[in-house]
Amino acid sequence: MSQRSANRTRVIRALRERGPLSRRELADLGLSRSTVTVVVDELIGAGVVIEVEGPVRGAGRPAQLLSLNPRLGVAVGVEIANGVVRAAVCDVSRRLLSQGEIAVDERTDPKKTLVVVGELIERLLDGRPRESVLGVGVAIPGPIQRGTGRSGRATTLKPWVDVNPYAAAEALRLPLAVDNDANLAAVAEATWGVARGLRDVAYVYSAAGIGVGFILNGSLYAGANGTAGELGHTTIDENGEICECGGRGCLNTLANAFSITQNLRRSHGRELSIAEVITLAHDGDLGCRRVIADAGRHIGLAAANLYNLLDPELIVLGGNLAPAGEILLGPLRESMARRAIHAGEVLPPFIVGELDQDVVVVLGAAAVVLRDDERFPLPVRK
Ligand SMILES: [Zn+2]
């Protein structure tokens, strides 16, 4: 590769990895100012890069930023969850173009589910040619085993146990990246939300179970087997109830949506959904507030262990418990502070993510495609 094309590739990769950047930020990649000028002029001339207005800082004019040309293509994000499939389409300038979802019976087998996914993608592409799709990111709940690419026993999506999602999703006939929902939600917050620009972040995602997506040293961390971040299966009570995983007293048995709603059967006389419990708690229902606070304390205990081991600069809460906000986070922070080591530093903030819970996972799935220039190259001469 000539020096010139190596520099072009570097600029394109930086724009894919970090989003729109100023000329000065591009120079910080280790390129001289004059090289940046030459490379950027070339890329603008070739229609690969466009100039856009950045946010206004202070009283000055908005900064001129360089962005990838949105016409270069789109990325699709897909989430296969219990009872629903969701999808979103983003262009390479990181703009969300369309999103949608279709309800699917949770017992549906992967093949049929992927037919529905294919139809949803077609609808959201809205006449755009398939060739414009750089790739599809697919989120499934639970870990993907590193070696085999299979979704393991721990997935809460029963028809997908021991299925290789890459093989199953071949039917979509598009380049694929598969990962679990918590990891992808973390990537979404790192791309558009509260974790933007941070290097060490833990994203606690609560769906059927509680998982964590780790961004460590600026990269997604999956672990040797792909099972990193199974916070829901860390032991909180050695003498507690048996968990689906076969363990005893896992966090999931004490603080996931199911265990929270189960606690209220006697007092409230019927099965409440987690969303109803949270709404009632905000309206002042004492029982609902109590079970959410208790769940917060248990998650805080697990989070203290997580902090003691990994020392993230931010912990983000997302998923179906996020709407509980401070009712959950207050007791959670207190419980975490009691157990976390204090080396004279302040504990990392534990906050609710910024992105809408309905789209955070599909956005992350699309972001994985948008950010990876090696696996999902742009249709440009380098
Ligand atoms: Zn467990």
Residues whose N, C-alpha, C, O or C-beta is under 5 A from the ligand:
A	BS01	ZN	G232 H233 C243 E244 C245 G247 C250
